[in-house]
Amino acid sequence: MICSQLVWPWKEIRQYRQLKENLRPGAGHLVVGLTDLPRSCWTVALEEDVHVPILVITSSAEAAKKTYADLVSLAPQKQVFFFPHVELLPYEVYARNLEIGAQRITALHKMAGQEPVVVVTSVEALIRRTVSRETFNAHTLTLATGSRIDILQLSVLFINMGYSKENLVEIPGTFSIRGGIIDVYPFTENHPVRVELFDDEIESIRFFDPDTQRSLEEIGQVILPPARELPANSELLISAGRRLEQELTRVLPSYSGAAKRNLREKFSFYVEQMSQGIWMDGMEQFLLYFYPKAGSVLNYLPPTGLVIVHEPDSVRQTVEKMRKQMDSWYYDLLEEGKILPSFGQNFLDFAELKEVITGYPFVLLAQLPETAGLPVQDKHDLISRELPSYKGQMHLLAEDLKYYQQQKYHILFSASSSVRKEKLKELSQELGMEGIEIIDAALSRGFESPVTKMLVLSETDILGQTTHAKARRPLRKGEKIATFLDLKVGDYVVHVNHGIGRYLGVVRLDIGDAQRDYFDIRYAGEDKLYVPTDQVDLIQKYVGADGQTPKVYKLGGTEWNRVKTKVRNSVQDMAKELLALYAAREAVKGHGFSTDTVWQKEFEDAFPYPETPDQLRAVEEIKKDMENSKPMERLLCGDVGYGKTEVALRAAFKAVMDGKQVAVLVPTTVLAQQHQRTFEERFSGMPVTIGVLSRFKSAKETAQTLKDLAQGMVDIVIGTHRLISKDVRFKDLGLLIIDEEQRFGVGHKEKIKNMKQNIDVLTLTATPIPRTLHMSLVGVRDMSVIETPPEDRQPVQTYVMEYQDRVIKEAISREIGRGGQVYFVHNRINNIYRSASQIQELVPEAKIVVGHGQMKEHELETVMLDFVEGKYNVLVCTTIVESGLDIPNVNTLIVDEADHLGLSQLYQLRGRVGRSNRQAFAYFTYRKDKILSGIAKKRLTAIRDFTELGSGFKIAMRDMEIRGAGNILGPEQHGHILAVGFDLYCRLVEEEVNKQRQGQTQALEKITPSLELNMDAYIPDNYVLESDLKIELYKRLAAAEELKDVDDLEYEVEDRFGVMPEVVRNLFVLGKLKVLAQKLRINGIFQQKQLITIRFAPDHAVVGNHLAEIAQEFGRRISFSVSGDLEIRVNAGGCLPPRVLQILLSILTKLLGFIPKAGVV
């Protein structure tokens, strides 16, 4: 819904109506005096009234983002899009960013369709040429149900359009073809699209979920725009290659030495690729060889389209400044042989922009009567202004509101959430102000306008707190990657019964009259084990620490059982200890805190960010614990910056409101300083006193804090291990918050243990806790987990590129220029100081400091503290920065030789930036001319493409999760985890905890039935080609515990891969038989010729009258044997495999109906 209260008053004024009636091609209008928000109001008003595409041009990227956010807040239902500039330097094309690509393609697509949309862009984006509207539309494909397509031609067409072929479509810009199923993910849709064919006709089109791969809703047609800005087929590539070769041949004779070598090396490679019709990233620089008539995004407007220019003089100055800098780079690069002369034409100058703009109706919005030489036919003066922020000074606000009410102004407050709306409503009542309208809009700033008699105040204007509301198309929030999806030939696997071996792939074997797939595992001495796919749940990928090679066992030996028994005994002891501790704590009486006060609500409402669901749940769990008279001991897990501190602050405030003191214990001085700053900021204006005990406090300050603490004059004390010294006395300690307990030494931990008695304890950790472990410890260890990142965080713009001095210089200069700081990660201590010197030469104005893990602890702490306090703006460091610190002012990360780091390290490093509402940048560089290994290339591509927060590289992060497991369960468990692998260890923990909680000494062991039937049951290669996908499906089928799980998977497989062949259908029926057999405690179902034997375990629950009922229904076809273990024998004579399976299903289903609690173990 549009904020019509802000828009319609402008439509009523004479100046607006006059301008609207005179909009025609070539006619310009100047409007002087409007501030930011009124300009957006005018844009929305014009979009509603003239129904044509509108392009809004600003003088900077920041101004464009602000305008875009205001437009989205004003008109959330409207078609408003952002066309960002490519953040790299001109002439640099070695990097690609998914988020920017998506926004640019979407904006071009909407404008190319001539829809009445509003597109906001900056002049930086405007001057870079792009393909024409005609070219873009020619490479846009419409697929509709009922139409016919050639699937081979379609694959080629997708590649020409810029889509890349993948096994699994998870991210925009990819496609896959599996038989008659086509998956494709255009940048313009929030979900990928699945097209199903019947022969060559499109039978259905539907959206699907990229995480589950399941279909969502059906649609009649889909429009697929190109997936890159330079679509090209092989003919075009060949002709562009010819033009490139001609220019190269023409200019080479004028060069010599290194420059000539550079030219030949760099461009001959591209010529060779293009001559074969092969596209490569980096060919965007040859735009004009492909499309000599390429122009500007301005050319996408129809003749009647409207151009709105903000601050035209600033726009012109920005273009001139950029062109000047670009010319300097251009001639340097030309001289070095790194570019060709024609590259200079890739960008427009202001004269060219002016020529295009003046062909359209255009409106100039400026503070002063300046037109940058653009001809205007009329000028309108409309004064509006932004009021200075009241920053919570309510007496000043009250005075001004009274004045504006006397002047008959319409007064509006804007609120970004329902909570804020209530708060502003209460505020207006407290001030005694009637008739103030509160609207739902996350506006950055308001305005005062005499001509419309309007006063608009945003939250920022009133409270001085920035509104954090996002306005961007969400890319995929990547989910966890299934463990088995990463299983590759040569990996180590753990078989529950046989131990650790090496996986050599899936093989198809003929056993008797049946074909099945088996997992081929090699053990010591070349022993072979073939595991049927229905028993794949008995094996897991071995996950140890830091790529350690595990011991491979001999088949049939006793050693594996010894190791497993040793681990199980240790886990048993640990589970007993955990349960005993839990029970002891349950018996102790502590302080039951009061329910929330009005102050608590006010304190929580003052949080300037929208809370995540996980945060709110954690807060509720902690409050519930605190209000209980049993002492709380809760662990709060969540990545750095996911909002753990805010949760802890709310708990601390609750404790202080009950007259209790709070101690916040942190492992380092730097963290103590950070917490002090956060706590003081959040508690400002509240009657709460905060003290700090750390190495950086003077003896006098420390003595005073200790005295105040003992007398109860300090409510909250933050400190390092100094806090657990003998001389620290509390008057009435009620809550202990421990940050990263695992980083304290054994001696400190013992002292902490003594502090914990009878008081509530909240422990925070940033090390991820594996979900499997979290689930297995439910009811033994109270845990709250924050897995969702804050909503207002912008994804880090990630670039993967060759290391180039110019790019590094520009990236550092830009960050310093906006008052920010930079992490430069160089992971080699032996030459880290040389690297720092090189950066100092590149960027003389940078204040550089070096930090690495071999420094003395105090020395490193001083470096980090100086950096946090802004004494330095570039930290050259090793990967020590990957954990712990939260410095919102650091928003550029440069990683040198990123190809040497693992994916989890890259992911963690990138998580250190982008912790504020500023756009952050990450540059993962590799050495020039280096040929990356396949694995390194894959890692870097993954980190680039998954720009969303919480993309969840679960496989790569397993090493961290193992650390997390050690933190919870104690370091002695670490060796056991490595001995049996992480997944099996978690399974043992879960089994032991369940066994002991239920008081069972001898729980029923889970049965894995053998199914040996004479029928083919496997997934053929022509149905699912990719082996990793096939493994994942086998794994999920084997893990099914209920018939519904099998039915759901069967539906999903048919949805994803098309109509099932009989052998796959058989596989799913076998899956159902296995589920039923487990519940009935059947050891196996075996077939010899026409006789099928169903063999039960000794502890089955089937009794005589059950068998009698079965005999009655199936007659002579079945018989029984009860001499040893119970056996049911089925005569399958004359039955085809599908009928045999149906008979077996009927028998087992009938039996299960007799046993109400079958399968409960």
NUVEXDREN-511260 format. One record per residue (C-alpha): x, y, z. Coordinates in steps of 0.5 Angstrom, whole numbers, plus 500, padded with zeros to 3 digits. Layout:
! NUVEXDREN-511260
XYZ...
! end
This chain:
! NUVEXDREN-511260
500500500503507498504512504498516500498521506505523504504523496497526495498533498504534493499533487494538489499544488500548482507547481506539480500540476503545471510540471506534470502537464508539460512533460514531453520529450526534450522538455526540461523542468527545474525544481529547486529546494526539495530535500531528500524525502519530498523528492521521493514523494514527487517521484512516486506521485509522477509514477502514479500519474504519468504511467511511464518508466522513470529513471532516477539519477543521483550523484553518488552510490550512497545517495542512490541507495538512500533514495531507493530505500525511501522510495521502497518505504513510501511505496512498498507495493510499487515496482521500484528497482535499484541499478547499482554500479559495478564496485570495481575499478574501470577496466577491471573485470576479473571479479563478479558479484552475484548480488550486484549482478542480480540487481542490475539484470532485474532493473534492465529486464524491467526497463526493457519490458517498458513497464511503468517502473521506477529505477534508481541509479547513480551516475557511476553506474550510468556512465558504464556502457551496456548492451542495447535494449534490443539486444537484451530483449533478443536474448530474453526467453519466454516459456509457456505451457503447451509450447514446444521446445528442442531440449538440446537447443535450449541448453545451448541457448541458456549458455548463450544467455549466460546461465551456467550448467550445474547438477543442482540449481541453488543459486540465480544464474544456473540451470540443469536438465535431467531428462524431461525436467529443466530447472532454471533460476533467473535473477528476476525471480525469488525462486527457481523454476521447474519446467516439465516436458512431455516429449517436446511439449511443455506440460507444466511450469512451477516454482520450486524451493532451492533448499528442499528442491521441492515444487511450490506453485504452478504458473502458466509461463515464465520470462527468462532474461539473460543471466549476464549483461553480455549475452553472446552465442558462438558466432558472435564470440568468433566475430568479436574474437576476430575484431580483437585479433585485428586490433591486437595485430594493429597495436602490437608493433608500437610496443616493446619489452614487458608491455608487448609481452603483457599485451600478447599474453593477456589478449592472445588467450582471449582471442584463442577462446573466442575463436572457438566460440567459448565464453569466459569471465572477463570478456565483458571488457570486450563489450564493443567488439561484440556490440559496437552500438552498446549504449547506456541504461538511459537508452532502455527508456521508451521515448516517453520515459521520464528522467529525474536527475538529483543535483545535476551539478554534482552529477556533472562534477562526479562524471568529470572527476571520474573521467579524469581519474579514469583517463589517468588509469587508462594511459598508465594501463595502455602504456603497460600493455594491460588494455587496448586503445578501444577500451576507453570507449567503454565509458560515456562522458557527460556530453554524451549523457546530456545528449541522451537525457535531453531526448526525454522529458526530464526533471532536475531536482536541486537545492540551488538553481543549477542545471549543469548546462541541461536546457530547462523551460521552467523553474519552480521554487519549493522550499522544504527542509530537514529538521535537526534531530531532537535526539530524545530531547523531548522538551524541544520536540514539544515546543516545536510541535506546538508551534507547527500545530498553531501554524495549522500544519499536518503532523506525521510521525513515521515508524518502522515497526509495530513496536515503534508505532506504539512507542511513538503513540505513547510519546505523543500522548505524554507530550499532550499532542492531539491529532498526530498521525503515525504512519508505517514507513521506515523513513531515514529523515522527515521534512518540513514543507511550508507549501504543503503545510506538512511536518514529517518526523522519522524515528531518527529525527525524534530519537536520534536512532537510525532506523534499520529497515531493509529494502532489497530483493532477498537472494537465497539464504542458503541452508545446510548442505547435507553431509553426504552431498560432499562424499567423494571417491577416496574419502574416509567413511565410518561403518558402524559395525566395521569401522573406518575404510575408504569409499571407492564409489557406487558399483552396480552388482548382479546378485542372483537374479537382481541388480542393485547398487552398492557402496564399495568400501576398502579396508586394510589389506585391500579387504572389500565391503559392499554395502547395499544402498538400503543400509547406507545409514550405517555409514557416514563420511569420516569427519575429524579435525584439520584434515587428519588421516584416520586409522583404516581398520581390517575387516572382521578384526576386533580392534574396531569393536574395542575402540567403539566400546572404549568411546561408548564407555567414555560417553556413558560416563560423560552422560552420567556426569552431565545428568548428575550435574543437571539433577544437582543443580535442579535441587539447589534453591536460588533467586527467582527473579520477578516478572518483567517491569515497565522499565524492561519493556522500555529498555527492549523497545529502545533496541534500534534493530529488528530482533530475529526470531532466534533472539526473541526465543533465546530471551524468552528461554533465559527469562523463564529460567531466571524467574524460576527459583532453581539457578539458571545454567544456560549456554547461548550459542551464535556466530559473532554479530548474530545478537548474543550480546543484546540477549545478554544485555536484556538478562542483565537489565532484568537482574539489575531491576531486581536489585541484583548485581551482574558480573560479565566475565570475558577472556581478553582485555579487548573484549572487555573494552568492547563490552564496556562500550556496548553496555554503556551505549545501551544503558545510557539514560538508565539508572544503571552503574557500570564498572570495569576491571581489566589490565588497562585500568589504573590501580586507583580506578580498580580500587574504587571499582572494588569498593563500589562493588562491595557496597552495591554501588556498581550494578554491572561489572565487566572484567577479564580473569581479574574479576575472579581474584580473591579481593573481588567482593559483591554485595549481592551477585545475581547473574554471571555472564561468561563470554567464551568460557573455553578460552579461560585456563583450567585454573580460571575455570575452577574459580569460575565453578566456585563463583557459579554456586546458587547464582544464575549463569549465562555462558555465551559462545561464538563457536557453532554447536552442531545441531545433532549434538544440540538435539542429543543434549536436550534435557541435559544441557540447557542451550539456546541457539541463534542461527539466523543473522540480523535482518538488516545486515547487508550481504558482503560484496565478495570479489575473487580476483588476481592480486593487483596493486591498483585494486588494493590501493583503491579498496583501502583508500575508499574505506579510509576515505569513508572513515572506515578500517581495513583487515588485510589478511596475509597468513605468512608470519615470515614476510608479514612485515614486508607485506605491511611495508608494501601496503604503506608504499601503496597507500601512504596515508594509511595508518598500518599496524601488524598483528599475528599469533606469535606475538606476546599476549600483551603485545597483541592485546595492545595492537588490537585495542589500538585498532579498535580505538581507531588509532590505526585504520589498516590491520595487517594480520594472520587469520587470528582475526577469524574469531572473536572480534566484532568491530563494526567500523571494519568494512573492507577485508582483503585476503592475500593468497586466499587460495591457500585457505580452507572454505570455513576459514574464508567464510569465518574471515568474511564474517568479520566485516559487514557488521554495521549497516554500511556496505562491506567488501571482501576481496579474495585474491590470488597471485597473478598468473597463478593457475588455481587448483580445482579445489581452490577454484571451487572454494573461491567460487563458492565463497563468491556466489554464496554472498548471503549471511548464514549461507551455511557451508556446513561441511567446511564448518565441521572442523569448527563444530568439532571445536564447539563439541569439545567446548561443551563436552570437555577437551577429553572427548576430542580424542574420542570424536577423532577415533570414531568420527563426528557423526558416529560420536553424536549418535553414541551420545544421543543413544546414551543420553536417551538410555540413561534418561529413560532409566534403561540399562538394556535398551533395544538395539536398532535393527537394520534389516537385510532385504534380499529380493530377486528384483532390480531396484536402483537409480539408473544413470539415465534417471539421475546422472550425478553420483553425489545426488544419487548418494544423497537420495540413497542416504535419505531413503535409508534414513526414513523412519516412517512410511510418510518419509518414504512417500514424501521422498518419492513425491520429491524425486518424481517432482525433481527427476520426472516419471520413475522407471520401474527399478526406482519404483521398486527401490521405494517399495523396498524402502517402505518394507524396510521401515515396516521391518524395523518397526516389527523387529524383522532381521531380514527378508530373503528370497530363494527362487519362488520362496520368500522368508521373513525372519524376525528377531528374537525380541519381536512382538508378534503373537499366535493370533496375529499369525492366524489372522494373516493366514486367514487373509493370504491362505496357502500362499503363506506358512510359518516356522516357529521352531527357532526364530519366527519365520513367515514364508511366502510363496511368490510363484507366478507373481511379477516383482511389483505384485510380490512387493505389494503382497509383502507390504500388505503382510507387514502393514497388517502385522503392524496394525496388531502391535500398537507400539511397534517400533518404539525403541
! end
